[in-house]
């Protein structure tokens, strides 16, 4: 059974930082491309950052220069370091795992709220 479990969300003031984690099980993690998506109320889910099996990263324009995605294959975990957070970063953040064109797997999401 595949499980993606996100953690690290919470309430933070503007300008603050959070580090999200996503622990995967039930997959050969090192083979999977991983990604973070987010969905704000009333908006569509959007890609925030992705990392290939080889470790190459890609970021949405809104995340460039502020967010850093990384992976630890020994721990089957990906991370999203979020700095200089803004109120518009408020959303539920979801972890995604995909191998080629096979069906993607999703976590249950973790809430990030940026507010003073």
C-alpha positions as CSV (number, residue, x, y, z in Angstrom):
1,X,0.0,0.0,0.0
2,X,1.4,3.3,-1.1
3,X,1.4,6.1,1.5
4,X,2.6,9.7,1.3
5,X,2.5,11.4,4.6
6,X,3.1,15.2,4.8
7,X,4.0,17.1,7.9
8,X,5.4,20.4,9.0
9,X,2.6,22.7,8.1
10,X,1.2,25.3,10.5
11,X,0.6,29.0,11.2
12,X,3.5,31.3,10.6
13,X,3.8,35.1,10.3
14,X,4.7,36.8,7.0
15,X,8.4,36.6,6.4
16,X,8.7,33.4,8.4
17,X,9.8,30.0,7.4
18,X,8.4,26.4,7.4
19,X,9.9,23.1,6.4
20,X,7.5,20.6,5.0
21,X,8.3,16.9,4.9
22,X,6.7,14.0,2.9
23,X,7.5,10.5,3.9
24,X,6.8,7.8,1.3
25,X,6.2,4.1,1.8
26,X,5.1,1.3,-0.5
27,X,7.1,2.6,-3.5
28,X,10.6,2.3,-4.8
29,X,11.2,5.9,-3.8
30,X,14.5,6.5,-5.6
31,X,12.8,5.9,-8.9
32,X,10.0,8.4,-8.5
33,X,9.8,12.0,-9.4
34,X,8.3,13.9,-6.5
35,X,6.5,17.2,-6.4
36,X,4.7,19.6,-4.1
37,X,1.4,21.1,-5.1
38,X,-0.8,23.5,-3.2
39,X,-4.4,24.5,-3.3
40,X,-5.8,27.6,-1.8
41,X,-9.6,28.0,-1.0
42,X,-11.5,28.6,-4.2
43,X,-8.5,28.0,-6.4
44,X,-7.2,25.2,-8.5
45,X,-4.4,23.0,-7.3
46,X,-1.1,24.3,-8.6
47,X,2.4,22.9,-8.9
48,X,4.9,24.5,-6.5
49,X,8.1,22.5,-7.0
50,X,9.3,19.2,-8.4
51,X,12.3,17.1,-8.2
52,X,13.3,14.3,-10.6
53,X,14.6,10.9,-9.6
54,X,18.1,12.3,-10.4
55,X,17.7,15.3,-8.2
56,X,16.9,18.0,-10.7
57,X,14.5,20.6,-9.4
58,X,12.0,22.9,-10.9
59,X,10.0,25.7,-9.3
60,X,6.9,27.7,-10.0
61,X,7.7,31.4,-10.5
62,X,6.0,32.2,-7.2
63,X,8.4,29.9,-5.4
64,X,11.7,30.7,-7.1
65,X,14.2,32.2,-4.8
66,X,12.1,31.5,-1.7
67,X,11.4,27.7,-1.7
68,X,13.9,24.8,-1.9
69,X,12.9,21.3,-2.6
70,X,15.2,18.4,-1.8
71,X,15.0,14.6,-1.4
72,X,16.7,12.0,0.9
73,X,16.5,8.7,-0.8
74,X,17.9,6.9,2.3
75,X,14.9,8.1,4.3
76,X,12.3,8.0,1.4
77,X,11.5,11.6,2.2
78,X,11.2,14.9,0.3
79,X,11.3,18.3,1.8
80,X,10.2,21.8,1.0
81,X,12.0,24.6,2.7
82,X,9.8,27.7,2.5
83,X,11.4,31.0,3.4
84,X,10.1,34.6,3.2
85,X,6.5,33.3,3.4
86,X,3.7,35.6,2.2
87,X,0.0,35.5,3.0
88,X,-0.6,34.3,-0.6
89,X,1.3,31.2,0.2
90,X,-1.6,30.1,2.4
91,X,-2.9,26.8,1.1
92,X,-3.1,23.1,1.7
93,X,0.2,21.6,0.4
94,X,0.2,18.2,-1.1
95,X,3.0,15.7,-1.9
96,X,2.9,13.9,-5.2
97,X,4.8,10.9,-6.5
98,X,4.9,9.8,-10.1
99,X,6.8,7.2,-12.0
100,X,6.8,7.9,-15.8
101,X,3.2,7.9,-17.1
102,X,1.8,5.7,-14.4
103,X,-0.8,6.9,-12.0
104,X,0.4,9.5,-9.5
105,X,0.1,9.1,-5.8
106,X,-1.0,11.9,-3.5
107,X,-0.7,12.6,0.2
108,X,-3.5,13.9,2.4
109,X,-2.1,17.4,2.6
110,X,-0.8,19.7,5.2
111,X,-2.2,23.2,6.0
112,X,0.1,26.2,5.7
113,X,-1.3,29.5,7.0
114,X,0.7,32.7,6.7
115,X,-0.9,35.4,8.8
116,X,-0.1,38.0,11.3
